[in-house]
Amino acid sequence: MGGLFSAPGSFWAWIGYIFDPLCGPAGVFTWFGQSTILACGDAGWGDEIALGLKTTVTVALLTLPVGLIIGFFVALGQQSEERSVRLASGIYTTIFRGLPELLTLFIIYYGLQILIQSVLTSFGYEQRVEINAFVAGMIALSVVFSAYCAEVLLSAFRAIPRGQYEAGYALGLHHGRTLGLIVLPQLIRIALPGLTNLWMILLKDTSYVSIIGLADILRQTGVAVRVTKQAFFFYIIACGLYLALAIISSIGLSYIERWAKRSGARR
């Protein structure tokens, strides 16, 4: 069985190496960091920092769709005709916008572990359970992101004239098709600037996962600082990596916003 999966695993490892922006064949550290403490391999800290960059980007990219989906349904719940649904949605956004992100991370990391342990104990399973730091970090960031996302989407929903819904109903479309064909395209264009800002915040908030032991940019540079005592140098490297992610994101998101505006104008 191990042999069956070893080839695909090696393939993806090779792909990851080829496109590694820090330690790949065309990586920054490969070309400019050799013979320094940023060298890739056993000679320096390049590999460790490259792993931290991959972890940060992976956490952010996996958190984004989860947070968007949850936020979308919470925003729908805040407009529900059912008072209990509106109340639950409002409580959700109030709690996770009101709590510090770090506190939310601790509550989910330790609290979820206690909850699962209690459930398993009730079924007679006494062995200790530990929650994966990556999963806990992604859940924590997702709920915080979704709470802010829900408010952005709610504002976008309210910016769409009621006549748009009525036009859909007049054409014989039920509520779901009206939402998907008429409202959702407008919703995306209206909410996109706010969602872009939330993505930039999410990139920075991924640094919190270093507190629970996840090997992101901040944790890897922190380990390098403790070993080499070169605090200023490695924290400047961390700043550069976060700024690079922000700049790349800004360029990509600006293009998406321009595309969305052109698409809306053609309609």
N, C-alpha and C positions, 0 to 999 in steps of 0.2 A: 504493500500500500504506500509505503514511503517512497519507493521508486516511482510510483505513478504520479505523485505530486511534486517530485523533486525537479523535474524538467520545467513545468510551468513556473515553479518558484524561482528557479535559476533565471528563467527568461525575464520575469518581472524585476528581479534583482538587477539584471543586466540593463533593462530599460531605465530603472531608477538611477543607475550609475551614469548612463549616457546623458540623461537630462538633468543630472544634479548640477545646479548652478554654482555650487561652491567647490565640490571635489570631483566633478565629472571631468571628462577629457577637455572640455572648454570652460571648466569652472574657474572662478575668480581665485580661489586659494591654490588651485593647481598651477596657475600661471604666475601668480604674484606672491603666493605665500610660502613657496618652497624656501628651505633654509631659515625659516622663522618659526615661531611658536604657533603659527596658523597652518603649518604644513599638514597635508593629508597623510594619513597612515600613522605609524607609531612615533614618528618624529615630532608631531605637533598635535594641536587641538582642532584641526580642520574637520576631521570626520565627526567629532562629537558635536561641533556647532552646526554642521550640515544636517545631522540627525535632528537637532533641536529645531532647525528651520522646517524640516519636513513635518515634524510633529505639530508645530504651530499652524502650518498651512492646512494639515489634515484635520485638526480639531475645528478650525474656522470653517472649512468647506463642508464638513459633515454637520456642523451646528446650523449653518445657514438654512438648508431646506427644511430641517426639523422645526426650527424657530418660525420660519415663514408659514408653514402649514398650520402649526398650533396657533400662531398669531392671527391667521386668516379666520379660523373657526371661532376664536375668541372674539374677534371683531364682529363676526356674524351673530354670535351670542349676545353681544351688547346691543344689537338692534332687534333682538327677538321680541315677539309679542308676549312670550311667557315671562312673567315678572321674575320667577325663580332663576331662569336662565340668564336674564340680564343681571340679576344680583350676583350670581356665581361668577360671571365673566368680569364684573366690576371688582369683586373681591380679589380675583386672580391677578388682575393688572395692578391693583393697589398694593397687594402684598409684595409682588416681585419687582415693582418699580420702587417701592419704599425701602426694601432691605438692601444693605450693601451687597455687592456681588460676591465679595469674599465670604461674607456670612452665609449667603445662599449656598455657596460651594461647600462650606463646612457642614451645613445642615443636611445637604443631600449626600455628601460623601459618608458622613458618620451615621446620619439618621436612617438612610436607606439600608445601610448595613445592619443596623439594629432591627429595623422592621423585618427584613428578610430572615434574620436570625431568629426572631420571635416566631414568625410563621413556621419556619422549619422545625423549631423546637416543639411547637404545638403538635406536629406530626411525628414527633419522636426522633428527629434528626438532631443530634447534639454536637456534631462537629462544627468547629468555628468557620464562619464564612467571611471572606474579605471581598469587598467591592473593587473591581478594576478601576484604577485612577482615571484611565482614559474615558471609560463609560460615565463615571460620576462627573468628570469635568464637562463632558459633552452635554449631559442632562442639565447640569446647573446653568451652563451658558445658554442652552436652548430655552429654558423657561424664562430667564431674564430677557433674552433677546425677543422672545415671543410676546412678552408683556409690553415692551416698547413698540414692537412691530404692530401689535393690535391697535394701539392708539394712533399710529400713523395711518393704518388701513381704515380705521373708523373715521378719521378726518377725511380721507379720500372718498369713502362711501357717502358721507354727508355732502361732499362737494358735487356729487353727481345729481342732476335735477331729477325730481320724482317723475317727471314726464318721460324719462328714458325707460323706466320700468313699465309705465302705462303703455308706451308705444309697443313694447315687447308683448304685453298681454293682448293688446289690440290686434297684433299679428297672429295671435293664437298660440304663442309660446308659453309653456308653463314656467314656473318661477325659476327652476334650475337652468333651463335653456336661456331664459332672459338674462340670468346672472352670468352665464358662461359666454354668450354670444354678444351681448350688448354692454353689460356693466363691467365685466372683468377687463376687457381691453382698455377702457377708460380709466379704470381703477389703477392699473399698472402704471400708466403714464402719469397720473396725478401723484401716486405714492412714491414713484421712483426716486425723486430727490431725497425724501425722508429716509427711504430704505438704504440709499447710498450712504448717508451719514451713519446709519446704524451699523452697516457693514464695517466702516472704518473704526467705529467704537468696538465692535466685536473683535477685530484684529488685535486691538490693544488689550482687551479683556482676556484674551487667551493666556496672557502672562500669569493670571491667577492660578492656573493649573499647576504651575511650578511648586506651589505651596504644598500640594498633596503628592508630590514626588514624580510628576510627569516630566519627561525629559524634553521640555520645550526650549526655545531660545534662551530665556532668562535663566532657567535652571542649569543648562549646559555651560553658559558663560559664567554663572556663579560658581560652579565646580572648578572651572579653569582658574577663576580668580583665587579660590582658596588654595589651590595647588601651586600656582605660579606667583601669587602675590602681585599680579599685574592688574589691579582692579580697574584703573582708568582705561587702560588699553582695551580690555575685554568688554567693558560696559559701553565703550564707544562703538565697538563692533556690533553689540546688540542694538544700539541706537541706529546704526547704519542699516541693519537688516530690517528692523521695523519700518524705518523710513522708506526703504526700497519696496517693501510690500505695500505701503501706503501709496507710493507714487505709481507703481504698476496698477494697483486697484483703481486709482483716480483716472488713469488713462483709459483703462478698460470700461469703467463705469460711465465716463464722459461719452465714449463712443456709443454705449448702449442708450444713453439718454438722447443723444442726437438721432439715433436710429428710431427710437420710440416717437420722437417729435415728427420726424419725416413720415413715419407710418401713420400717425394720427392726422397729418395734413392731407395725405392721400385719401383718407376716408372722407 
